[in-house]
Amino acid sequence: MFDDQTIPGKWLKAMVPEQQKEPQYPDYDQNNSLEKASDQMWAGQYRRALVTLESVKKGKPLRIALIRAECQLRLGRYEAALASLSASPVAHDPAAQTMWARIMGAQGEYPSAISILQNEIKSHPDLVAPRYYLGAYREKMGDISGATEAFDWFIDGPRNYLQNWIGHPETFDDAEEVTLMGRAIDRWATLTSAYQREIRLHDVVLNMFVRAYDQIDQGYWPAHLAAAETFSLHDDPQSAADELQQALQANPNDVQSWKLFGQMALEQFNFDGVDQAVQAMRGVDEHSVEADVLEGRNLLAQRMPNLAMPPLQKALAAQPANLEALGLLAAAQEVLLQNDPCAATLKRADAIAPQSAVAYFEVAEQLSAMRQYPQSAQMYQIAIQRAPWWTRARNGLGMLYAQSGDEDLAKKVLDAAHTLDPFNYTTTNYLRLLDIMAKFAHRESAHFIVTYDPVQDPIIPEYFNDYLESVYPLVTGAFDFEPKVKTLIEVFPTQDEFAVRTTGAPWLPTVGASTGRIIALAAPRTGERTTGPFNFSQVLRHEFTHTVTLGATDNRIAHWFTEGLAVQQEHSPLRWEWVPMLYDAVTRHRMFPIDELTWAFVRPRHPIDRQLAYAQSSWICQYIEETYGHPTILAMMNEYRLGHTEDEVFHNSLHRSESQFSDEFQTWCEKQIAGWGYDEATSAKYDQLRSEGEDLISQRQFQLALPIWEQIQQIRPMDILPHKRLAALYRLCNQPRKSADELAVLAAVELQNNTFAKATARAYRDIGDLKEAIRWARRAVYTDLYDADAHSLLAELDEKIGDAGGLAREQRVMGELRALNAATTQPN
């Protein structure tokens, strides 16, 4: 509800390939089976193409060998592919030698691949493919100067491909060559920071891919994949998804396309999508190392480092020099607090490629996702030192600094990233936000620094600091932990800016988020691109609980646990909109298993999943508190701090397995709902009584209606309707105290509308209970901070009780509100 940090990607559906139909091939005669095999290969029908090749009676031996070897390469049959290229006169052909190098590269044998390509370039210096793959494999080895030299040939070589393309693109008619040119020039521009000097290069590269698949060869899907990868690297997922979909429609069995699909799905926490990609890759090559690495990455993202290690170790058994797998393995070890094994794995990566940043970047990314900020920053810095051109590493470090409250460092790092890559959306969005934040005002108190837009939200400091300081000892005392530095509260004038602050993109379906030291909020008011009013005090207490529990556990606490504790710390009644949902989930045994609870927040499968996850997490914490005592809550937090798995936390703190705990919790839940009145018999009685009660009200028989609605409230106490009816009936029957009490029940569960709170305050005022009146008038202000009527009511009550300071504040605020209203109604 308050701090989900995922973005439902509008492009996600576009990533899923449409149902593939059997390719429609022309009616080939027996003598033209070679063309059929070629078409099958391009459509990803690798096994069928190999069968078709068996019937080829005549044809060019080189083409036959290349098609056969390509299919075998795609299927992971590396030795067979090499054998297909070994026969004379095929073996020494440049195309065969280049494919031989690709086969070695696919197995991680980059030194061998580089040696083959270097020899081929000596004999055939004008060929495009060997030059591109030479640069690509050198880059994978961390040899940036060697890679740059190889790619530089496309810019300053004798054929001057870049200038010739800019002047006469129509003279290029080979889709493969144009695509490899585009890839090479993109890598050269990235490694040399040419994008910052030549802005148009970005469009030039993309135009190469577009011309390759749009004009030269409309069936050449690798150009779509190249464009998708380029868009993805520049944080443009929508465009990347469009291109990737076309690549997969043309060839649903390309492993590299599925790898990109899986990586993009993972950015959306779409773990099922990643599994789909892994299965698709293994459907092509059952021993796919790329699939093993992607599976390991997926499990790491799901906070399952123990389960991530086997597929990563399997990948390394097949390719010991796979730097990506080594980096992810080191990350899993570090997350598990296996510091020495992690150091040994990184040392192993350094022995393979002493200057490569890949392994360190992977560790940095995983640690950042776990909010292990100091360790992650250290790894990012090593990656940047080794690969100063790598925008993703700078973006990662910049976002890390921003999330940990170091905006000056964040701006410095992101400025450098933007200079290297002016087209990266995340970098651009965040730098724009930092410029806006530089104009914010600050209000500092003993434990908090509140920042806000002084023009649009000048009344924020009138309330935020005082409220936060009032709950500080309560929240920190509950968890026996005080943050080491002041907590930063950042209030953003629009939802877009708030979303960029928390995710890097301008969309987020919530009003508050905690990243540890920083609590970000959207302004609690009605306006253009805002979410409307909400009870800022409840949100702040919720988010500050996250700050405390994250700090107490070194950011290792399970997401569901910190959410449950935060909801409990709100000290509010169970939300009535949760009641039917919880009743249904308990009676139908549809509560989430513990190991799925966190991901119901991050990636809900059904519309109610996120709300159910909040409710269930809160209930679990309540159950533990009531059954095992508060020390058990603290013991669980300590277990998480030590890096223990969820199962270990339950065993060590509650002496229960997760399944045993779930069974006991289910029994407790059934007792909770027993008196809610949603069973069949009570529901029938409720409907009957409700009909009678409504009829009596319509007949203005209020005295007769009153006991009916009291009975309804007794049999269904968690229903808003009887409380509404009783509040009115008690007033009409001259029982103002009971009417006020019923209004208070209604006001206590309302987070976004202060109507009940104001009515409650006035009801208590009218019966002379000024203490309760002040309490609910203050809640009315907290629920809608920009409601002048609520401030007027609170000012009236402050004056009645002689609170001069409170009255002065409300008068100041009402003056600010009048000025704001006048400013917004001024004609243009």
N, C-alpha and C positions, 0 to 999 in steps of 0.2 A: 504493500500500500504506500509506504513512505519512501523506501529507498531501493527499490528494484533498479538495477543499472543496465538493463538490457534494452536494445533497440529492435523492435519488430521490423525487420528489413522488408521494405516494400518490394524489393527485388527478389525475395527468397523464392517465391513460386516460379519465377522465371528461370531459376537455376535448375529446376528439375526437368530433365529431358522429357519430351512428350513420348507417348508410347511408340516404340519403334516398329515400323512395318518392314516386311521383307523387301529388300531392294529389288526394283524391277529392272532386270538386265535385258539388253537386246537379245534377239534370237541369234546366238552365235552358231556358226557351223563348226564342225569338229576341228577344222584347220585354224580356227580363230580362238581356240581355248585360251591362248596366252592373254588376249584382251580381256576375256572374262575373268581370268585369274587376277589381272591387274585391277579391274573394277572391284572385285571382291576384296582385294587387299585394301583399297582406299576406303571401302565401306566398313572396314573392321572385321570382315569375314575371313580371318586369317587361316583357320583350319580348313575351311572350304576352298580357299585359294590354293592351299597346298595340295588338296585332293585334285583340284582342277588341273594343276600343273602336271600331275602324273599322266594326264591324257594328251599333253602337248607333244605333237609328233615332230614339229619343226618350229624354228624360231631362232632368234639371236641368243646364243648361249649366255652372254653377259646379262641381258635383260631377264632371262629366266632365272639366272643365279641371283640377281639383285632382288627380284620379287620374292623368291623362295627365302633368301636370307632375311629380308625385311620382315616377312611373316614370322619366321622363327625367332628373330630378335624380339618382336612384339609379344610373342608367347613365352619369352624367357628361356628359349631353347638355344642357349649361347653356343654350345659346342657344335650343335647341328648347323647353326648359322655360319660359323667359321668354316665348317666342312664344305658348305655350299659355295663358299668363296675361294676354296683352295685349289680347285682344278684349273689346269691350264686350258685356254689362254686367259681365263677370267682373272686369275689371282693378282696379276700385276696391273690391272686396269685402275686408273685413278678413282673411279666411282667405287670399285670393290675395296680398294685400300681405305677409302674414307669410311665406308660402311664397317670395315674391319675395326677401325678406330672407334666407331660408335659402339660396336659390340663390347669392346674392352671398356669403354667409358660407362656403359650400362652396368658393368660388373664392379665399378669402382676402381678399375685398373687404369687410373689416369696417367701415370708415368708411361706405361706402354702405349696408351692411345696417343699421347703427345709425341712420342718418338716416331710412331708411324706417320702422323700428320706432318711432322717436320721433314721427314724424308720425302713425302709426297709433294710438299711445297717446293722442295729443291728441284724436283723433276717437272713440276707443273705449277709454276709460280702464279699463274693468272686465275686459278680456280677459286671460286667463292667458298664452297662448302668446307674444304680443309682449313681455310683461314678462320672461318667462324668457329668451327669446333675446337681448333687450337686455342683460341682466346677463351672459349667457354670452359675448357678443361683446365687451363692454367688458372682461371679465376676460381674454380672449385678447389684447386690446390692452395689457394691463398697467394699465388704468384701474381700480384696485381700489376706490377711493372711489365711482366711478360704478357699478361692478358691485354693490357693497354697497347703494348707494341703490336700484338696480333690484330686487334681491332682497328688500330690506327691506319692499317693498310687500306681500309675502306674509305678513309678520308684523304690521306696524303700519298696513297700508292700511285703507281704509274697510270692506273685507269681512273683514278679520282672519282669513285662511285658516287659520293655524296653530291659533288658539284654537277656531275653529269645527270644525276636524277633530278636535281632542282631545275636544271635547264631543259632537259628533254626526257621526262619520264616515259613518254610514248615509245622510246627506243628499247625499253626493257620488256621482254616478252616471256621470261621464264619465272613462273610463280614461286618456285622453290628458291631460286636465287634472290628474288626481290624480298622474300620473307626473311631469308638469312641475312641479307643486307640490312634490313630494318632492325633485326635483333642485334646485329653487330654494332650498328651506329648507336642504338639505344644504350648498349653497355659502354661503348666508348664515351658517349656524352655523360653517362652517369659517373664513370670512373675518373673522368678528367674535369668534372664540374662544368662541362660545356653547356648544359641546359641553362645555367645561370647567365651565361654570356650570350647565348643564341636562343632566345625564347621560342623562335619559330621551329626549332629542331623537333620539339614535341609533336607538332602537327605534321612535320615532314615524315617522321617515323610512322605515325599512325596512317598517313596517306599511303605509305608503302604497303602496309598490310591490307588496307582497303582496296588498293588497285590490284593487289595479288589475287584477292578472292572475288572482286567485283567485276574486273575487266579482263584480266589475263586468263584466269581459270576459275570459273564460278564453283567448281567442285573442290577447290584446294582448301580444305578445312584447316590445315596447320596455320594458315594466316589468321583465321578467326581465333585460334588458340593463342597465337602470339599477341594479337590485339587484346585479348582478355587478360593475359598476364601483365601487359603494360598498364592497362587500366587498374588492375588490382594493386599493382605496386604504387600507383598514385592515389590509392584510397578512393577509387570511384567504382564502388561495387555494382551499381546499377548498369553502367556501361560494360563492365567486365562480365556480368551475368548475361547480358544480351549477346555478347560475342561467344561466350562459352556455350550457351544453349545451341547456337548454330553449329559450333564445332561438334558437339555431342550428337546433334541430330544427323550430321553427315557421317560421323563415325562414333557409334555408341560404345566402342571397345578400345578407345585410346586411353592408356593408363595415365599419361600426363594430364589429359583433360580431367579425368576423374580425380587426380591428385589436387588440382586447382579447385575443383568442385568441393572436395572434402575440406580444404583449407578455408574456403569462403564460408562453408556451412559452419565450421568450427568458430569462426568469428561471430556468428549469430547464436552460439551455444546450441546449434542444431545437431546434437549428438547422433540422432538417428540418421540424419543426412550424411554424416561422416561415416557411419557404419555402412550406409548404402554405397558410398564411394569405395570403401575397403572391400566390400563384397564384389563390387563390379571389377575392381582391379584384380582380385584373386580369381574371378571368373575367366579373365584373360590369361593370367599367369599365376598359377596357384602358389608359386614360391616368390611372389613379388616382394622385393625388399621395400619398395615405395609403400606398399600396403601395410607392411609391418611397422614402418616408421610412422605412418599416418595413424594407425591403431594406437601406437604408444602415445602419440601427441593427443589423441582424443581422450585417452584414459587419464593423462596428466591434467587435461582441462577439467575433467570431472573429479579432480582431487583424489585420484586413485593411483598414487605413485608406485605402490607395491605391485599393482596389476599392470602398470605400464612397463615395468622392467623386462618381463619375459619377451614381448614382441620386439623390444629394442635390442635385447641381447641376441634374439634370433636374427635380426637384421645384421647385427655386427658379426655374427658367426659366418654369414654369407659374404658380407663386405666389411672387413675389419677397418677399412679406411673411410667409412662413411661418416663424415664430419657432422652431418645433421643428427644422425642416430647417436653419435658420441655426445653431442651437446645435450640432447634430450635425456640420455641416460645420466649424465652428470647432474642435470636439473632434478631428476627424480631422486637421485642420491642426496642432493643438497636439501630438498624439501623434506626428506626423511631424516635430516640432521646427520647424515653419514658423510661428515666433512672430509675425512681422509680418503674414502673411495671416490668422492667427487673430485678431489684434487688429483688423484691418480688418473681418473678418466680424462680430465683436462690436459694433464701431462701427456697422456697417450695421443690426444688430438694434436698437441703441439709438436710431437715427434713426427707426425705425418705431414703437417702443414704448419710450420713455425709461425707464419705471419697471418694465418687465417683467423677471421673474426667469428666464424660461423658458430662454433661450439660455445663461445662466451656469450654470444647474442642469445642463443637458445636458453642458456641458464638465466640470463638477465630477464628474458620475457616471462619465464615461468615464475621466477621469484617476484617479479613485479605483479603478476596476477595474484600471487599469494600475499601481496602487500608487505613483502620483506624488503622494504625500501633501501636501507643502507647496503645490504649485500647485493641487491639488484643494481643499484647505481654503480657499484664497483665493477660489476661485470659489463655493464653498458659502456663504462669509460674505457675498459680494455678493448671492447669491440670497436668503439669509435677511434681509438688510437691506431688500431690495426687497419681499419677501413674507414678513413675520414670522409669518404664519399657516400657512405651508406646512410641514406635518409632514414630508414626504418629504425636504425639504432639511435640516431639523434632524436627522432620523434618519441621513441620509447623512453629515453632518458628525460626529455622535456616534459612529457606527460607525467612521469614519475615525480619530478620536482614539483609540478603543479599540484599533484594529488597530495604531496606531503607538505604543501604550504610554502615552498620556496619559489615564489613567483618570479623573482629577479633572475634566479638561475634558469628557471623554465624559459623565460623570454630570451635569454642569451642563447640557450641551446636550440630553441625552436627557430629563432632568427637565422641561425646557421643552417638549420635544416631547410628552411624556406629558400635561402640563397642557393642551396644545392638543387632543390626541387621546387620551383614555384608553383607546380601543378598539384601538389599534394593537398587534398581537401582538409584533412584533419589538421595539418600544420596551419593552413590559412585560417580555418575557423578559430583555432585556439589563439593565434596571434591577434586576431581581431578582438577576441574576448579580452585578452590581456590589456589591450589598448583601452577598452571600455573600463576595465577594473582599475586602471591607473587613475581614473577620475573619481573613484569611489571615496566616500568619507569613512572615517573610522571612529568607533567609540570603544575605549579600552576600560576594562574593569579588572578585578583581582585575578580572575581565572579565564576571561574571555576577551576576544577582540572581535567586535561586530563591524563588518564593512557593508556599505549600502550605497545606493544611488541617492545623493542628497537632493536632487531635483525632483525625482518621481516618488521617492519614499522617505521623506524627511522625518516621519514620525516613528520609524523603526527604532532608533536609539532611546526613545522615551520609555520603551517597555522591555526590549530584548535582554539587555544586560542585567537589569534588576531581576527579571524572572529567572534567568539562567543562574545567577548567583544564589537565588533562593533554593534552587533544587540541587545545586552542586554538592553540598554535604550529604544530601539524601541518596543521590545516585552513587557517588564515590564510596560512601559508607556501606552501601548495599553489597559492593563487590570488593571492598577492602583494597581499593586502588585509586590513586590520583594521577592524572596525566602529568608528565614531566614538564610540559610546556603549555602555554595558554592555547586553548582551543579557538580556532578561527571559525567564525560564523559569517558566511557570505550570502547576502540576499540579492538576488538578481531581478531586475525590473521586468524581464519577460521570460517565458518558458523556454524560448529558443536559447537564450544565453545560459540559463540554468542547465539545459541539456548538454550544451557544448562543454560546460565546466565539468560535468560528471562523466561524459562519454566521448567527447570530441566531435559529436554530431548534433545537429539542431533538432532533436526529437527525443522526448523521454516522457513516458506516461506516469509521472509521479510528481510530488511537490517538494520532497526533501531527500537528501542523500548524504551519507557519511562515508568518507574515505579514510577515516582514522582521525587525524588531527583536524581535518577540515569538515565542516558541516555546511552544505550548500542548500539553499532554499530558493524556490520561486517566490516572488513577492505575493503576499496573501491578500490579493485584492482583485476586483473586477477591472478589466481593461483589455486593450488590444494585445493579443498573444500572451495572455495570462491564464491561469487555471481557475481563477476566482478565489473568493475568501475561504479560509480554513483556519482551524484552531491552531495558531502558531505555537502556543505553549505546549500542547500535546505533541506536536511534531518535534519541537526542539528537545523535549525530554526524551522522546523516543530515540532521536538521533544522537543525543549526548550519551545515552546508554550504550549505543554502538561504539562511540569513541572510547568509553571506559572499558567495555568488554574486549574490544580489539586490542587496546593497550595492555590490559592485564594478561592477555594470552599471546602477546607478540604477534598479533594478527593471524593466529592459527585457529581461532574458534570456528566451529562449523557454522555455516550461514543460517541454518534453521535455528540453531541454539541462540545466536546473538539476536535474531529476530524475535524469538519467543520471549527472551528476557526483556527486550525493548518494549514489546507490547505489554508485558506484565508491569513494567516500570511506569507506564502511562497511568496506572491506578484508576482505570475507567471500567465501567460495567461492560460485560460482554456485549458486543455490538449486535443489535437485533437483526440486522441483515444477515448475520452469520448463523442465526438460530436455525432456520429451516435447512440451510446447507449442512450444518453440523449434524442435525437430527438425521438427515438422509444418509450422510456419510457413515455415521455410527451404525444405524440400523441395517444398512446394506453392506456393512463391512468394507467400505471404500476409503477408509483413512489411508494415507500414504505410508508405505514402509519407510523406516528411518532412512535407509540408504537412497530413497528417492525424494525425500522431503526437500532437500536443498534445491534440487533442480526443478521442483514445482514452482519455486520463486523465479528462477532464472529463465526457464523455458517451459511455461505451462502448455499442456496439451489441450486443455479444455478451458472455456471462459471462466469457470469458477476456481480453477486450480490454484491461482495465486492467492486468492482470498482464503481458500481452504487451508493453504499452507501456513498463512499467518495465524489463523484460528487454531489449527492443530499444534503448531509450534508453541503458541502461548499456553495452550492446555497442557502440553507435555511439561513445560516448565512449572506450571501450577501443580501438576500431579507430583512431580519430583519434590517440590517444596513441601507439599502437604504430607507426602508419604515418607520421604527420606530426610527431610530437613534442609535448611539453607546451607549448612556446611557441605552437603553433597553437591550443591550447585557450584560452590567455590572449588571443590575437589575436581569436578568435571572440567572446569575452566583451567585448572592447573595441568590436568592430563592433556588437554589440547595444547597448552603452552609448550609442553615437553615434546610435542610432535607426534603423539600417539594416534593410532587409527581410531575410527569411530567405535569399532568393536572393542578395542582395548580400553577406550574411555568407559564404555558401559560395564565391562568386566571388572575394571579396577575400582570404579567409583560406586557402582550400584550392585556389583557382584551378580550381574545378569547378562545374558547374551541379548543382542538386539531383538531376537525373536521372542525370548522370554519376556523381555520388557514390553514388547508390543502387545502380547497377550494380556498381561496385567493391566496395561493402559487401556485396552479395549474394554475390559470389565469396568474400570473406573468411569470411562466415558458413558457406558450404558447406564450407570447410576446417575450421572449428571443429567442426562436427558429424560430420566424416568418421570419427572414431575413437570415436564414442559407442556404436556397436553396436546401432543401431535399424533398420538396413537388413534386408531380408527374409532374406538368407542368415544373417547374424549372429543375428537373432532366432530363427531355427529352431535354430541351434546352442545359443543361450542356453536355449531351452525344453528341449532334450534334456539339456544338462548340469545344468540346475536340477533336473530330475526325478531324475537319477542322484544328485545331491548330497543332495537331500531324503531319498531312500530310504536312503542310507548313514547319514545322521544318525538316521533313525528306527530303524536297526539298531544304532545306537551304534558304528558303524565310523568313529570320528572321525578317525583317522589317514588312512584312505582317502578320507574326505570332504574333508579339507583341501585337497589339490591340485586337486580338482574346483572348489571354490569360489574358489581362487586363479585358476584359469583363467577362471571366470565374471567375476571382478572385472577381469581384464585385458581381456576382450573387451567388457565394458560397465562402464566405470569410474564412470559417473555415476548408478549405480543404488544405492539405499539397501540393498537386500536382501543382496547379497554382503558388504557391509561389516558388516552385523549378524551374518551367519552366521560370518564370519571372526573377529570379536571374540570370539564364544563358543568357536569351535573352537581358536583360538590359546590361550585360557585352559585349555581341556580338554586340550590337547596340551602343556601346560607351556611355553608361549612367552609369558610375561606382557607383555614389552615390545611385541611385535607386537599383542597383544590391546589394550593401552592405546592404541597408535597408531591402531588401527581405531576404537576408541571416540572418540578425538579427532576423527577424520574425521566421525563421526556428530554429535558435539556441536557442531562448527563451523557446521553448516547449520541448527541448530534454534534458532528465535527465541522460542518460547513455552513450551517444556517443558524443564526443567533436569535431567531424568532422566539423559540421556547425559552431561551435564557433571559431575554428581555421580559417576557411575560412572567417568568418565575420571579425575577427581581422585583417587578412591580407588585406582584401578589404578596410577597413577603413584606415589602414596604408598606402596603396598605393595612397589614395586620400588625405593624409596628415591630417586626423582626428585622431590624436594620442590619444585623450581622449577616444573616442569610441573604438579605437583599443585596448588600455589598458584594458578597461572594458571587452571586449569579450575575450581577451587573458587570463585574470584572470579567467573568467568563464570556458575557456577550461581547465585550470589547475584544477579548482575545480571539473570539471566533470570527469576528468581522472587524478588523482593525480600522477600516476606513468608513465605518457606519457612524455618521455624526449623531444619529439618534441614540445609539448605545453610549457614546461619550457624554452626551447631555444627561442621560439617566445616571451614569456613574458620577458625574459632577454634582448632580442634585443630591445624591446620597452621601458623597464626600462632605458636602456642605452641612448636611443634617448631622453627621457624626463629628463634625469639627476637624476633619482631616484637611488642614490648610495646604499641605504639600500635594496631596492627591488632587484637590480642587484646582490648584495652580497648574498642575500638569494637564488636567483635562481642558482647562481653558486655553493653554498653549496649543494643545493638539487641535482643538476645535478651530482655533485661528488658522493653523496650518491647513486644515481641511478646507476651510473657506477659500484660502488662497489657491489651493490646488484646484478646486472646483471652478474658481474664476478663471484660472489659467487655461483649463481645458475647454471652457465655453467661449473663450475669446475668438472673435471672427478672424479668419485667415487674412 
